[in-house]
Amino acid sequence: MFLSVAEVVDTPAMRRGEPEIVVGGAALDAAVRWVHVSDSPGVARLLDGGELLLTTGAGWPDDPRQLREFASRLSGVGIAGIVLELGARQPTVPDAVVDVCAREGIALVALTREVKFVAVTEAVHHALIAAQTAALRERQHLHELFTALSLQGAPADVIVAETARAIDAPVLLENLAGELIAAEYRGEPVPRVLAQRATAERVPVAARGSRWGTLLALPGPESAAGRLTALEQGATALAFGCIADGGDAEWSLLAQRTVIDDLLGARFVDAGDIDARLRAGGFELRGRRCHGMVARGTGSIGELAYRARQAGFAVVAARAGEDDVTLLSAPPSIELDDATALRIAGADRAVFLGPPADDVLGLLASLRAARDLADSDRADEGARVRRVGDRPLERLVATLRDDHRLHEHSQRMLAPLVRYDAERRGDLLDVLGALLAHPGNRSAAASASHLSRSVFYQRLALIGDLLEADLDDGETLAALHLALLARRRLTS
């Protein structure tokens, strides 16, 4: 709602006096609350702070000691700055005033030409009133925005993003344990933003005597409504959300889902960013044994995370379609054996484990491999654990999943079947998958395809004819298995 001294000096009315900065620097950023015109040496008793004093110095004392006392009194009341119009009474700025202003950090400006002080005051007061009006409008807009978000039940990450947009600076949400729940980085490097958490401006997320967390804001430009106002509005909306949801239990799930979505999705662009976000949530990779895990079947993601922590693992987990997708981190002394994996996932669930990792890229590969393994296994066999490390072709495809040669191999081998299924709504790819899943037992393969044995054999004969391949040849089956696995990865 205020102008800085620099902005006042840059107004047309002031520029007509050809101003010269005598004491500037950071002092020019001081906020001007009002403009006061006076030549009286006792003017300090009439000021409340934040005023810009316009004067000709006609009533100033001549004695340097008295001038220092006069300037010190102005500093004591918190004056924003002094603008001295030079003339016959004060042809130069007194050294005593310059010394005090330089020492106290008070802006001091000399006007070398005569100006109408009334024109300056009118211009500045008009600008201040306009700024106050704009601030009131912006505060009303923020109030309406965050009230609407509260009434709509907007999730915490949306409220955080809107708060960051309102102040044009990164904003973070922490729970009471200091764990990062949501963040909007505004294009700033994630590690640098997270490193500044300790020095950020902080507003509690609290209401009705309960506190759930803290909203943090990094430095940024002043907004018309004021940074603090925007932060308080955002914190209030977050608090109302906690009241409506019965607590902050959803926050942790939100934080973990966001990390997993970004790790697997298009927003994953920098390993350092993901690493910083994981560490901010208490998930360490360095010196730890980490795995990507997929759990299939009925179960609670919250209970899974609780059991993982009870077993000594740091955990990030989210629901993805039919599955719980999980990142696990433990010290080398804790082994993720089959019994532990099933205990974490829950009873009667299928568990798919990626290979161990100790960095972000390795963890991403582990999670992708676990998901690929889960996608290739749709059998409902109850509680069991399957590991990518026990499936050599799965491991090879996971390693080469981004190699264009693998995809070219898949397209070349399976093109006739893909074309046949597309043109006739066929099921040849599914039949081939069943055969490869049960290479030594075609009765089991037919059952998995939900086809009679005679129809299943007819489908196999058609596949062999279309591919011009011998489906009893081990090398051919291996090549087809590799092609089918690669296709599933490409289309998953």
LOPADREN-24161 format. One record per residue (C-alpha): residue number from 1; x, y, z. Coordinates in steps of 0.2 Angstrom, whole numbers, plus 2048, in hexadecimal, padded with zeros to 3 digits. Layout:
N
PT,k,X,Y,Z
PT,NUM,X,Y,Z
...
//
This chain:
492
PT,k,X,Y,Z
PT,1,800,800,800
PT,2,80F,80B,801
PT,3,81C,813,7F5
PT,4,82E,812,7F7
PT,5,839,821,7F8
PT,6,840,81D,7E7
PT,7,82F,81C,7E0
PT,8,82B,82E,7E7
PT,9,83B,835,7E0
PT,10,837,82E,7CF
PT,11,826,837,7CE
PT,12,824,844,7C1
PT,13,821,852,7CE
PT,14,831,84D,7D7
PT,15,83B,84B,7C7
PT,16,838,85D,7C3
PT,17,843,862,7D1
PT,18,852,858,7C9
PT,19,855,84D,7D9
PT,20,866,847,7DE
PT,21,868,838,7EA
PT,22,873,83D,7F8
PT,23,870,82D,803
PT,24,868,81F,7F9
PT,25,86A,80C,7F8
PT,26,85F,802,802
PT,27,858,812,80B
PT,28,84F,816,7FA
PT,29,844,806,7FD
PT,30,83C,80D,80D
PT,31,829,80E,80C
PT,32,822,81F,80C
PT,33,811,820,815
PT,34,80E,832,813
PT,35,817,842,80D
PT,36,81A,850,81A
PT,37,81F,862,816
PT,38,828,86C,823
PT,39,838,877,826
PT,40,836,877,839
PT,41,844,870,843
PT,42,837,868,84F
PT,43,82E,85E,842
PT,44,833,84D,849
PT,45,826,84F,857
PT,46,818,850,849
PT,47,81D,840,840
PT,48,817,82E,843
PT,49,824,825,838
PT,50,824,821,826
PT,51,822,833,820
PT,52,82D,83A,812
PT,53,832,84C,818
PT,54,832,85A,80A
PT,55,83C,869,810
PT,56,846,878,80B
PT,57,84F,877,81B
PT,58,84B,88A,81E
PT,59,848,887,831
PT,60,857,87B,834
PT,61,864,880,840
PT,62,875,885,83A
PT,63,87F,87C,848
PT,64,885,86B,842
PT,65,882,863,853
PT,66,870,869,853
PT,67,86E,863,841
PT,68,874,852,846
PT,69,867,852,855
PT,70,85A,857,849
PT,71,85D,849,83C
PT,72,85F,83D,84A
PT,73,84E,841,851
PT,74,847,83F,83F
PT,75,84F,82D,83F
PT,76,848,82A,850
PT,77,836,82C,84A
PT,78,839,820,83B
PT,79,838,82D,82D
PT,80,839,825,81C
PT,81,844,832,814
PT,82,849,845,812
PT,83,847,84F,802
PT,84,850,860,804
PT,85,84D,86D,7F7
PT,86,85D,877,7F5
PT,87,85D,88A,7F4
PT,88,863,89A,7FC
PT,89,860,893,80E
PT,90,868,882,80B
PT,91,873,883,7FB
PT,92,87A,872,7FF
PT,93,875,863,80A
PT,94,87D,865,81B
PT,95,88A,858,81F
PT,96,883,855,830
PT,97,872,850,829
PT,98,87B,845,81C
PT,99,886,83C,829
PT,100,876,838,834
PT,101,86C,832,825
PT,102,87A,827,81F
PT,103,87D,820,830
PT,104,86A,81C,833
PT,105,866,817,821
PT,106,85A,825,81E
PT,107,857,82A,80C
PT,108,85D,83C,808
PT,109,859,844,7F8
PT,110,85E,856,7F2
PT,111,853,860,7E5
PT,112,85E,86B,7DB
PT,113,84F,874,7D3
PT,114,840,87C,7DC
PT,115,830,872,7DB
PT,116,81E,874,7E2
PT,117,81D,869,7F1
PT,118,80A,869,7F0
PT,119,80C,861,7DF
PT,120,817,854,7E7
PT,121,80C,850,7F5
PT,122,7FC,84F,7EA
PT,123,805,843,7DF
PT,124,80B,838,7EC
PT,125,7FB,838,7F7
PT,126,7F1,834,7E7
PT,127,7FD,825,7E4
PT,128,7FC,81F,7F6
PT,129,7E9,820,7F6
PT,130,7E9,817,7E5
PT,131,7F4,809,7EC
PT,132,7EA,807,7FB
PT,133,7DA,805,7F1
PT,134,7E3,7F8,7E6
PT,135,7E9,7EF,7F5
PT,136,7D7,7EF,7FC
PT,137,7D1,7E8,7EB
PT,138,7DE,7DA,7EB
PT,139,7DB,7D5,7FD
PT,140,7C9,7D3,7F9
PT,141,7CD,7C9,7EA
PT,142,7D8,7BE,7F5
PT,143,7CB,7BC,801
PT,144,7BE,7B7,7F4
PT,145,7CB,7AB,7EC
PT,146,7D0,7A2,7FC
PT,147,7BE,7A1,802
PT,148,7B9,799,7F2
PT,149,7C7,78C,7F3
PT,150,7C2,788,805
PT,151,7AF,786,800
PT,152,7B4,77B,7F1
PT,153,7BF,770,7FC
PT,154,7CF,774,7F2
PT,155,7DD,768,7F7
PT,156,7ED,76F,7FF
PT,157,7F8,76F,7F0
PT,158,7EB,77A,7E7
PT,159,7EA,787,7F5
PT,160,7FD,787,7F6
PT,161,7FF,78A,7E4
PT,162,7F2,799,7E5
PT,163,7FB,7A0,7F3
PT,164,80C,7A0,7EA
PT,165,804,7A8,7DB
PT,166,7FC,7B5,7E6
PT,167,80D,7BA,7EC
PT,168,818,7B5,7DD
PT,169,824,7AB,7E8
PT,170,827,799,7ED
PT,171,81B,793,7FA
PT,172,81D,783,805
PT,173,811,77A,811
PT,174,818,770,81F
PT,175,810,765,82C
PT,176,814,766,83E
PT,177,822,75A,83C
PT,178,82A,765,830
PT,179,827,759,821
PT,180,824,761,810
PT,181,811,75F,80B
PT,182,80F,76A,7FC
PT,183,819,777,7F3
PT,184,818,783,7E4
PT,185,82A,788,7DE
PT,186,825,795,7D2
PT,187,833,790,7C6
PT,188,841,790,7D3
PT,189,84D,782,7D5
PT,190,845,775,7E1
PT,191,855,772,7EC
PT,192,858,785,7EE
PT,193,846,788,7F3
PT,194,847,77A,800
PT,195,858,780,807
PT,196,850,790,80B
PT,197,842,789,816
PT,198,84A,78E,826
PT,199,84A,7A1,821
PT,200,839,7A1,819
PT,201,82B,7AC,81F
PT,202,81F,7A1,829
PT,203,80D,7A1,82D
PT,204,804,794,838
PT,205,7F6,789,831
PT,206,7EA,78A,840
PT,207,7D8,78C,844
PT,208,7CD,789,853
PT,209,7DC,786,85F
PT,210,7E3,779,854
PT,211,7F3,77A,849
PT,212,7F7,76E,83B
PT,213,806,776,833
PT,214,80F,785,82C
PT,215,80E,78E,81B
PT,216,81F,795,816
PT,217,823,7A2,809
PT,218,834,7A6,801
PT,219,839,7B8,7FD
PT,220,830,7C1,7EF
PT,221,829,7D1,7E9
PT,222,81C,7DA,7F3
PT,223,80A,7D7,7ED
PT,224,7FD,7E5,7EE
PT,225,7F3,7DC,7FB
PT,226,803,7D8,805
PT,227,80D,7C7,807
PT,228,807,7C4,818
PT,229,7F5,7C7,814
PT,230,7F6,7BA,806
PT,231,7FF,7AD,811
PT,232,7F2,7AF,81F
PT,233,7E4,7AD,812
PT,234,7EC,79D,80C
PT,235,7F0,796,81D
PT,236,7DE,799,822
PT,237,7D7,790,813
PT,238,7E3,781,817
PT,239,7DD,781,829
PT,240,7CB,781,824
PT,241,7CF,772,819
PT,242,7D6,769,827
PT,243,7C7,76C,832
PT,244,7BC,766,824
PT,245,7C6,756,821
PT,246,7C8,753,834
PT,247,7DB,756,834
PT,248,7EA,756,82A
PT,249,7EA,743,826
PT,250,7E8,747,813
PT,251,7F7,752,813
PT,252,804,744,814
PT,253,7FB,73A,806
PT,254,7FA,74A,7FB
PT,255,80D,74D,7FD
PT,256,811,73B,7F9
PT,257,805,73A,7EA
PT,258,80D,74A,7E3
PT,259,81F,743,7E4
PT,260,81A,732,7DC
PT,261,810,73B,7CE
PT,262,81E,746,7CA
PT,263,82B,738,7CB
PT,264,821,72E,7BF
PT,265,819,73C,7B4
PT,266,81E,749,7A9
PT,267,824,755,7B7
PT,268,833,74B,7BB
PT,269,841,755,7B3
PT,270,84F,756,7C0
PT,271,855,748,7CC
PT,272,85B,756,7D8
PT,273,84A,75D,7DA
PT,274,842,74C,7DE
PT,275,850,748,7EA
PT,276,84E,759,7F3
PT,277,83B,756,7F5
PT,278,83D,744,7FB
PT,279,84A,74A,808
PT,280,83E,758,80D
PT,281,831,74A,811
PT,282,83E,740,81B
PT,283,841,733,80D
PT,284,854,731,80B
PT,285,85D,728,7FD
PT,286,86F,729,800
PT,287,876,71B,80A
PT,288,865,712,80A
PT,289,85D,703,802
PT,290,84F,70A,7F8
PT,291,841,701,7ED
PT,292,833,704,7E3
PT,293,824,6F9,7E7
PT,294,812,6F6,7E1
PT,295,805,6EE,7EB
PT,296,7F5,6E8,7E3
PT,297,7E5,6E3,7EB
PT,298,7DA,6EB,7F8
PT,299,7E3,6F5,805
PT,300,7E5,706,80D
PT,301,7F3,711,807
PT,302,7F4,71A,818
PT,303,7F5,709,821
PT,304,803,703,815
PT,305,80D,713,819
PT,306,80A,710,82C
PT,307,810,6FE,82B
PT,308,81F,703,820
PT,309,825,710,82D
PT,310,822,703,83B
PT,311,82E,6F7,832
PT,312,83B,705,831
PT,313,839,70B,820
PT,314,836,71D,81A
PT,315,828,71D,80E
PT,316,820,726,800
PT,317,810,71E,7FA
PT,318,801,723,7EE
PT,319,7F2,71A,7E6
PT,320,7F4,718,7D3
PT,321,7E5,70F,7CB
PT,322,7E3,6FE,7D3
PT,323,7F4,6FE,7DC
PT,324,7FD,707,7EA
PT,325,80D,70D,7E3
PT,326,81B,70F,7F0
PT,327,82D,715,7F3
PT,328,836,70D,802
PT,329,846,712,80A
PT,330,84F,709,818
PT,331,861,708,81F
PT,332,86B,6F9,818
PT,333,868,6F0,828
PT,334,856,6ED,824
PT,335,852,6E0,817
PT,336,842,6E1,80C
PT,337,83F,6CF,80C
PT,338,82F,6C7,805
PT,339,827,6C6,817
PT,340,82B,6D8,81A
PT,341,824,6DE,809
PT,342,814,6D4,80C
PT,343,812,6DB,81E
PT,344,814,6ED,817
PT,345,808,6EB,809
PT,346,7FB,6E2,813
PT,347,7F3,6D1,813
PT,348,7EE,6C8,803
PT,349,7F6,6D5,7F7
PT,350,802,6D2,7E9
PT,351,812,6DB,7EB
PT,352,81E,6E0,7DC
PT,353,82F,6E6,7E1
PT,354,83C,6EF,7D7
PT,355,84F,6ED,7D9
PT,356,858,6F7,7E7
PT,357,85D,709,7E3
PT,358,867,717,7EC
PT,359,863,726,7E1
PT,360,855,72E,7D9
PT,361,857,727,7C7
PT,362,85A,716,7CF
PT,363,84A,718,7D9
PT,364,840,71D,7CA
PT,365,847,70E,7C0
PT,366,842,703,7CF
PT,367,830,70A,7D0
PT,368,82E,709,7BD
PT,369,834,6F7,7BD
PT,370,828,6F2,7CC
PT,371,81A,6FA,7C2
PT,372,81F,6F1,7B2
PT,373,81F,6E1,7BB
PT,374,80E,6E4,7C3
PT,375,807,6E8,7B2
PT,376,80D,6D8,7AB
PT,377,805,6CE,7B8
PT,378,7F2,6CF,7B9
PT,379,7F0,6BE,7C1
PT,380,7E6,6BE,7D2
PT,381,7F1,6B2,7DC
PT,382,7EF,6BA,7EE
PT,383,7FD,6BF,7F9
PT,384,80E,6BD,7F0
PT,385,81E,6C7,7EC
PT,386,826,6C9,7DB
PT,387,836,6D1,7D8
PT,388,83D,6D9,7C9
PT,389,84E,6D1,7CD
PT,390,846,6C0,7CB
PT,391,840,6C4,7BA
PT,392,84F,6C6,7AE
PT,393,845,6CC,79F
PT,394,83B,6D8,7AA
PT,395,84B,6DF,7B0
PT,396,853,6E0,79F
PT,397,843,6EA,798
PT,398,843,6F5,7A8
PT,399,855,6F9,7A4
PT,400,853,6FC,791
PT,401,841,704,792
PT,402,847,714,78A
PT,403,851,70C,77D
PT,404,849,70F,76C
PT,405,851,6FE,765
PT,406,846,6F5,772
PT,407,836,6FD,76C
PT,408,83B,6FA,75A
PT,409,83D,6E8,75E
PT,410,82C,6E7,766
PT,411,823,6F0,758
PT,412,82C,6E6,74A
PT,413,828,6D5,753
PT,414,816,6D9,758
PT,415,810,6E3,74A
PT,416,805,6D6,741
PT,417,7FC,6D2,752
PT,418,7F9,6E4,756
PT,419,7F2,6E7,745
PT,420,7E7,6D7,746
PT,421,7E0,6DC,757
PT,422,7DD,6EE,752
PT,423,7D4,6E9,742
PT,424,7CA,6DA,749
PT,425,7C9,6DF,75C
PT,426,7D3,6CF,75F
PT,427,7DB,6C8,76E
PT,428,7EB,6C1,766
PT,429,7F7,6CC,771
PT,430,7EE,6C6,781
PT,431,7F0,6B4,77B
PT,432,802,6B6,778
PT,433,804,6BE,789
PT,434,7FC,6AF,791
PT,435,807,6A3,787
PT,436,817,6AC,78D
PT,437,811,6AD,79F
PT,438,80E,69A,79E
PT,439,81B,694,791
PT,440,81B,682,798
PT,441,809,680,79B
PT,442,7FD,684,78D
PT,443,7EE,67E,797
PT,444,7F2,68B,7A4
PT,445,7F5,698,796
PT,446,7E3,694,78F
PT,447,7DB,696,7A0
PT,448,7E4,6A6,7A3
PT,449,7DD,6AC,792
PT,450,7CC,6A6,797
PT,451,7CB,69C,787
PT,452,7C8,68A,784
PT,453,7D7,680,77F
PT,454,7D1,67D,76D
PT,455,7CE,690,76A
PT,456,7DE,694,773
PT,457,7E8,688,767
PT,458,7DF,690,758
PT,459,7E5,6A1,75E
PT,460,7F7,69B,760
PT,461,7F7,694,74E
PT,462,7F1,6A5,748
PT,463,7FE,6AE,752
PT,464,80B,6A2,74A
PT,465,805,6A5,739
PT,466,804,6B8,73B
PT,467,816,6B9,742
PT,468,81D,6AB,737
PT,469,824,6A5,747
PT,470,826,694,750
PT,471,81E,696,761
PT,472,827,687,768
PT,473,838,68E,765
PT,474,840,695,775
PT,475,849,6A3,76C
PT,476,83A,6A9,763
PT,477,830,6A9,774
PT,478,83D,6B3,77D
PT,479,83D,6C0,76F
PT,480,82A,6C1,76F
PT,481,82A,6C2,782
PT,482,837,6D0,781
PT,483,82C,6D9,774
PT,484,81C,6D7,77E
PT,485,824,6DE,78E
PT,486,82B,6ED,784
PT,487,81A,6F0,77D
PT,488,812,6F0,78E
PT,489,81E,6FC,795
PT,490,81C,708,786
PT,491,809,708,787
PT,492,808,708,79A
//
